[in-house]
Amino acid sequence: MRLHILHTNDVHSAFDDFARIAHQLKSLRERWLAEGEPVFAFDLGDHADLSNPLSLATSGRINADMLGALPYDGWVLGNNETVTIDQHIWADLTQRIHAPLYCSNLHFPGSEKNLTEGYIYHLGDLKIGVFGVTVRYEKLFDNLGIVADDPVAVAWQVAEEMRSQGAELIILLSHLGLHIDEKLARDGLPVNLIVGSHTHQFLEHGVQIGNTLIVQAGKHAHALGHVVLDIEGSQVQDAKAELLLVTESDVQDPKILDIIDSAEEQAAVWLDTPIASVTPPLTHQQHGESEIVNLLCDQMRKEFQTDVALINGGIITGALPDGGILRRHLLGICATPMRVVTMEAKGDLLWRLISQGLKPELSDKRGYGFGFRGDHIGQIHVSGATVIVSQASSQSGTMEVVEIWVGGEPLALDRTYLIATGEFIALSPDIAVPKSIPFHYQETMLRDLLRRALENSEQIHGARVHRYQTRISQA
């Protein structure tokens, strides 16, 4: 018997290319079924990305409708669905997607379609077990009230239970990332195939570790994954993987295009709702202070009543023009799903974070991960502090921190300060906040903070006040 498995992952609301993948998926499935060869199709999560206006305006329902329009046999919630879409909406998403949800380590209200124990399919005499796990961000999940178990422990438990129930071929749907998938395979997890996601690898022919084949189809609907398993009796005799790359000339599925058109009409009213008026424009720039980032920083400090707030300028991607501001304008410059985190840290760490955040080798670096949706990381911005820097003309504008004042007093290196920032600063290895420092996730997203700040004209005026003061050195 020849078994085909088609898989998508990390589409991130790239709808045009997904429409091309959809046509390909349906055509291939119909062809193989007509030839008498069984087909499974799975989506591995992060199909939704609320940086896309249509996904934001519909809370991911447009993504669910797309998945529901295709012949998928199962899917997994990715971290973009779990941490950016309210969990009370998940049940509605599962109803719109007709395939079962496979998240064995995730529990939520209205989860009757979430097959936490997986499912054993029967193809003739062959028993095929399928189950899934998704990444757990323990601190963030606890803050959001999301109930999730350790995905690695659950993967072992469910796989062994399926073997004991007679499953001869087991498929794990994993939104954990390649590094964890590879470790599970090296440690001997009793599964034949891991269909992976989360880390956006384009595994052209998969990775074989022991008896387990690991596959992943990149990101942004650039490729459709295809696995062929040749099975004799209950044994896999051969396993091959390939990526079917999408091109602009590929046909787009008309049903997906209809879903996009319908969502655009519904979302337009929401996106074109006025939220504020700004005069003059709020500036943004890659180097130096940006008024719009200062405004966000000020709102973080205000809402969470911290001593200082810090954020990288690249979190915001553009200025706000003079005049009326619509919801779509705000999303256009602040697409990140990032939330605020608060932490207590000594003054010496605060000094290091600000000093490091001014260095071009960090600010000019491309940002990635932790909900970053900008381009470069950008200069560090502050609220609640005045930073005195020395700028040596001989060093092409390189700035060195000379003094930092907090609350009208010099920064005390051994004093503990309460800081509000984004998870990018708290977690990014480029910034390297010590793991020994505990931090607390707040439920509010950065763009919601910015929206509220735009409603306060006095606060907008304050954002135009510079926080950095320069002493010119002729060194």
N, C-alpha and C positions, 0 to 999 in steps of 0.2 A: 504494500500500500504506500502511496505517495501522499504525504500531508503537507499542505501549504499553509504558512502563517504570514499574514500581512500585518505590519505594525507601524503606528505613527507615535510620535512623542514630541513634546516641547514645541508645539505649533505657535504658542504665544500670540494668538490672534492674527497670524499672518494669513488673512482670509483669501487673498487672490491666489496664492500658491496652494492653499488648502483646497480650493475649488478644483484645481488641476489634479491634486492627489486624489480627491474624491472620485473624479471620473475614472482615473486609473484603477483605483481600488475596486470600484464596482465592475469595470470591464474585465479585469483579471479574474475576479471571483466568479463571475458568470461563465467565463470561458473554462475555467478549471472544473467547476461543478458540472458543466455540460460534458466534460471529458471523463466524468466519474471520479474526480480526485477531490477529496474533502478539503475545505478551507476554513481556517479561523482568522478573524481579524480583531485586533486589539488596539486601543489607544492608551498610552502610558501616562497621561496627565500633563499638566501645564498647557492644556489647549487654550485656556483663557489667560488673558493678560489685560489688566484694567488700564494699562497705558493706552490701549486702543479705545477711542471714544465710544464705539458701539458696545464693547464689552463692559465698559464702566457704566454706561447709561442703562444697560439691561441687567446689570449684576451677574454677568456671565451666562444669561439665558440664551443669548444668540449662539454661544459656543455649544451649549447643550442641545439646542435645536439642530445644529449642524451634525453633531455626533449622532443624534437620534434619527437623522435622515439617511444615515448610511448603515450598511449591514454589519455593524460591529457585534462581536460576540462577548465583549467585556471591556471594561475600562478601569482606570485607577485615578483617584484624585491626586494631583500634584500639589506642591507647596503653594503655587500661585492660586489654586482654588481654596486650599485650606486656610491660608493666612491673609488673603485679600478679599474673599467673599464670605459674608456672614454665614456662620454654620447653620442658621435657621433656614437659609435658602438652599442648602445642599439637598434636602429632601425633594424640593421642587426640581432641581437639576436632574436628580435620578429618575424622576417621573418623566421628564422630557427625553431622556436617553433610554431607549427601550432595552438596551443590553444591561446585564447585571453589573453592579459595581463590585470590584474585588479589592477591598482594603481590610485585610484581616486584623491589622493592628489599630484600626480607627473605629470609634464608636460615636454615633450622633443620633439625635432625635429623628424619628421617622425613617429609620435605616433598614426597613424590611427588605429593600433591594440590595443592601450591602451584604454580600455573601462572605461573612467573616471566616467561615470554615472552608471556603473555596467550593468547588463543584467538580464532580467526577463525570466526565462525558464518556459515552459508550459509542465507539466506532466499530461496529461488528463485535468481535470478542475483545477488542482492545479497550482498556480503561485509561483515560487521559485525565489527570488531575490538573486543575488550574486554580491558582490563588494569587493574591497580590498583597504588597505592603507599600506603604508610603513613608517618606521621611518625616521624622518627628523633631521639631524644634522645642525642646522641653520647656525652657523658660517662657517663650512666646506662647506656646500652647496652654500652659498653666494660666498665664495672664488672660488669655482669651476664653478660657473655660472649655478648651477642646480636650476631649478624653482620648488619649492615644497610648498604646503600649510600645515597648521597645521593638522596633521592626525586625531586628536581627534575631532576637529570641523567639519572636512569633514565627518568623520564617522557618526556623528549625522545628518548632512545635508542629506547625501545619504540614510541612513536608513529610515529617515522620509519621504523622497520623494518616496522611494520604497513602503512604507506602503500606501501612498496616491494614488499610482498607482495600488493598489490592490494586492501587493505581500503578500501572506499569510504565507510564510515561508521565512526567510531571513538569509543568510549565509554571515558572514564577514570573509574575508581572511586577517589576520593581521600579519604584520611583525613589531610589536611594543613591544612585550615582555609580559610575563604573568602578571606582576604588572599592566600594563596599561589595558590589556584585562580585568582583574578582576575589575578594577575601572569602566570601561565602563559598565560592567554587573551590578555592584552595583548601579550605577547611573541610571539604567533602560534603557540603549540603546535598542531600539526595534528590537533586532535580536534574533533568536532562537539558533544559533550556531556560535561560534567564533573559527575558525581554526587558531591556533596561531603558533608562531615561535620566533626566535631571542634570547631567553633566554635559549634555550637548555633543557627545562624540559621534563622529561619522565613522562607524566601524564597517568598512567596506565589505569585509568577509567575516566579520565577527571575531571573537576571541575564544579559542578553545582551551579550557583548563580542565585537565582530567576528563571526566565523562560529561562535562557541562559546557555547552556552547552559550556564549554571551553575545547579544546583539543590541545595537542601538542605532537610531536613524537620525542623528544630528539634531537640528533645530529648525524652527521657522518654516516648516513644511517644504524644505528644500529637497527632501527625499522620502520615498516610501520604502520601508524595510520589507524584505521578503526572505523567508526561511523555507527551505525544502527539506523535509525529513523522509527518507526512504526507510520503511519499516517492514521487517519480516517477522511474523508471529508477534512477539511482544518486545522485540529488540530493534533499536535504531541502528541500521546498518550504515547509513551515511547521512550527514547533516551539512548542508551548505547554506550560506547566507550571502545576500547581495543587497545593494542599495540601488533603487531605481530613481535616478535624479530627475528633478522637475525642470522643465524649460519653459520660457515664456510662450513658446508656440504650442504647448500642450493644450488640449481641449479642457475647458472648465465645465464642471457639472452644473446644469441649469438649475437644479433644485437648491444648491448651495447659493447660487447667485440670487435666486428669489428670496432666500432667507436674509441675505445681506441687504437687498433692496427694502424689504419689509422693515428690518431693524433700523435702517437709516431714517425712514419716515417717522418711526416711533421715537427715535433718539433725538431728532432735530429739535423738538420742543424743549426737551430737558437740557440739551447742550447749549441752546441759544437763550437760556434764562440769564438775565443780567444779575451780577452779584456785587458789583462795585463800580465806582467811577474814580479815575486817578488823573490828577493834573498837578504838575507836569508828569511825564513818563517816569516809571521806576526803572533805573538802569540795571544792566547786567553786563559783565565783562569777564573774560577768562583770567586776566591778571588784575590785581588790585581789588578794591572793595566794590561790591555790587549792592545797590540800595535794596533790590528785591530780596537778596539773601539776608541782608541785615534785618529786614522786616520779618522774615521767617524766624530768624534767630531770636529776635525780641519776643515774638509770640510764644516760642518754646519756653523761654525763661519766665514769661509772665504766667502762662497757664500752669506750669508745674512748679512755680515758686522756688526756683533754684537760684544759686548765687551767680552762676555763669551758664551760658549756652554756647555750644560750638557746632558748626556745620560746615561742610566743604561746599565751596561755591558751585562746583559742577553738578550738585544735586538739582539745581535750577538750570535750565538750558536756554533761557532767553529773557529779554526785558518785557515789561508790560507797557503797552502804548498809552498815549494820552487819550482820555475819554472813557467811554463805557467799557467795562470788562464783563465778558460772558463766561459761562462755565467752560466752554470749549477753549477759550484763551488760557484759563488757568491750567487745564489739563495739558495744553500744548507746551507749557514751560515747566510743569511739575508733574511728570508722568509717573514718578516713582511711587510704588506701594509701601515705601519705607515708613516705619513708625518711630516714634521717639523712645529713647531709652534714658533712664536716669541712673546716675551712679555717684558714689562718694569717692573722692580721690584727693590725695595730698597735693599741695601747691606745686611740688616739684614735677609731678606728672602733668599737671595743667600747663606748666611752663614748657615742658617737652613737647606736648601735643601742639601747642601754638607755634613753637619754634619750627618743629618738623613740618607743620602745615604751610609754612611760608617758603619752604625750599622747592625750587623748580623741579628737582628730581621726583618729588611727590606730586606737586600740583599739576605738572604737565603730563603725568602718567595717565593712561587710559583707565577708567573705572570699570569694575566688573563685580558681579555678585552682590548679595545682601540687598537686593531690590534697587541697585543702582541703575538708573535709566538714562544717564547723561553720557557725555563723551569723555572729557578729561576730568580728573578728580577735582581740580580747582583749588584756589587758595582757601585757607581756613578763615572763617568768619566768626566773630564773637559778639556776644551781648552780655552786658554787665561788667565788662572789663575795658580798660583803655590800655593799648599796647604801644610802647615807645620802641621804635626800631631805628637802627643805624643803617643807612644805605650808602655803601661805598661805591663811588662813581667808577672806580677802577675795576669793579667786579660785575659790571653790566647789570646793576640794579639788584644784586643779591642783598637781601635784608637779614639782619641779625637782631634778635630781641635784646633790648637793653633793660627795659623795665616793664612790669605789668602791674596795673592798679585794678583792684577789685573792690567795689563798694566804697570808693574814695580812699582806700588804704593800699599801701604796697602789698603785693602778693607775698604771703608767708609760706615758705616752701614746706614747712612742717605742719601747716594747718590743713584740716579736712574741709573741702568745699563740696557742695552739692551741684552736680553738673547735669545739664540736659543736652543730649546730642542725638545723632541717628545711629542705627545699628551698624552702618558702614564703618563709622569711627570705632565703635565698641568692638567689632568683630574682625575687621579686615586685617589680614596678615601684613599688609603694607604699612599699617599704622601701629599695630602690635601693642594694644593696651594689655597689660599683664592679666593673665587668666585668673589670678588670685583676687582681682577686684570684681565683686559682685555687681550686677546691674539689673535693672528692673524694666521690663517692657511696659510701655503705656499703650493703650488701645488706639489712641488717636493717630491718624496718618498725617504726614507732613502737609499734604495738599489741603486737608481740612483746617489745619492750623493757619495756613497761608490765606485761605478764604476768609476766616474770621478776622485775621489781621487787616485785610483789605477793607473791612467795614469800619475801621477806626481811623479817622483822618488825623488825629493827634499822633497815633502810632506811626502812620505813614510819614509824617513830618519828622519824627524821631529817627526813622530808618535812614534819613538822608544825612544824619550826623556821622562823621567818620569815627571809627574806633581805633584806627592806627594813626600815630603821629610820628613823623620822620625827623631824625637828626642827621643832617648831611655830614658825612666824614670825607675828608680828602685823602684817605689812606690809599 
